[in-house]
């Protein structure tokens, strides 16, 4: 028997005839007319070279061949229905690990809130955080191959349309200075000459320069003095907390660590482009229910933490509106750009 020549709808009719034992009732269950169902029965008899159903009184009794076919056909149709049905997702039963790559400042400021909100509804799930290869480098290949489920960051390159990468804007941030409370040379603000006169802890990851701040200082014709070049913002924060050095870090990170490390947050003495932080994933997970749910929780957590309807007051830069933007899906176009 050649499967290509079989109308699989006939198997659905067979299943209904087995269940109802009556052509008219089977037709009603299938939403077909009685003549259409009778015609399907004729085709089934030709297909299997067997009467399949014999009239006994007002019912139709299956033949031996029909009874033999009943279980495997029913099982096959059930499997097809499961494969084609919309998967049901229950956060309570979600026990997989979601793998996300990000930077250490986002691990400090945002990841704990996200994990708390995720596990409030999915107590068995895990979030595995991994450090990005570079502060501004989108892990394109790892998202494409499935080694990563998500990436959160300020990425300098826009993913090409053919990459399959999608993104949603989460929020904006801006660099600021941090120094220890009681620093003898820093009050509420810094001039450019004061800024370059201090010794700096700079963050380069990977450890190659010049960094963004150094490139901006070049446009002003000045250069800063470097005491330490570190790979992480957390390292920089602890270094300045115990010295008279200064570091430039994202504002949200600065405010998160200021109180516990006794740090003062000071605006930069020159304009710096805002950095747009986004959530990135591959199209293979675009409509998978568990991944859709995880992304929505991340976006909601961010909104509540950084200026949502019930969140704290949005953080503002020295010269601009709130550093928060509504999360909107854009299919991978115009994703956040770093500097």
C-alpha positions, 0 to 999 in steps of 0.5 A: 500500500502506497502511503502517498495515495491515501487520504488520511481523512479516511482514517478519521472517518474510520475512527468515527465509525468505530466509535459510533457504529452508525453512519449517520451518527458518525457523519454528525460527529465529523460535521459531514453529510450522511452521503459524504460519510457513506462515500468515505466508507466505500473508499475505506472498503476499497482501500483495505479490501474488506467490508469493515462494517456489517449492518446488524439491526440498526447498527454497524458491527466491525469486521475482524479486519476493522477490529485489528485496524482500530487500535493502531489507527486510533494510536496513530491519529492520537500521536498526530493530534498531539504533534499538531496541538498547541503545547500547554505551558505551566510555569509551575511545572517548568524545570528547565535551565534558561541560559543567558549571557550578560555583563557583571553590572547587569548581573548585579542590578537586574538578574537577581530581580529577574530570578526572583520573579521567575521563580515566584511562578516557576520554583523549579526552573534555573537561570544560568548566567554566563559572562559575555565575551565582550561588553559590547559584543552580541554572542551571535553564534551561540544564540544561533547554535542554541548554546545560549537562550538569551543575551542581555546587553548593550551591543554595538553591532546590529544583527543582520536580517538573515541572522534570525536574531530578535530583540526587545529594548529593555532600558537605557543607561548612561556612564557616571563616575564613582569615588569613595565617600570623603574623597578629598578631591571630589565634591558634587561635580567634576570639571574636565581638568579634575577628571583627567587629573585623577587616577582611574580604574578603567574597565576593558573587556576584552582587555584591549583599548582604548575604551569608549571614555578614552575615545571621547576624551580624545575628542576633547584633546585630553587623556586620563591617567590609568591606575588599574585596567580591570575586566569587570565593573564590580572590580572597579567599584571595590577598587575605588571604595578603598582608594582615591581613584575614580571609575566610570561605570553604568549609572544603574550599577553605580546607584546599586553599589553606592550605599553598601560600598560607601561610594559617591556618584558624580556625573561625568563632566562631558556628554556621553551617549546613552547606552540602550540595553536590550534582550536578544534571542533566536527566532527558533524560540520566538513562539515557544510558550516557555520562552515567551513566558520567560521573556515577558517576565524579564521585560515586566521585571525590568519595567517594575525595577526601572520605572514601570507603573509600580516601580521606582522613579526612573533614573535620569541623566544629568541632561536628559529624560528618564533612562527607560524605554518601553519594551517592544518587539521589533523582529531584530531591526534597530536593536540597541546600539552600544558606544 
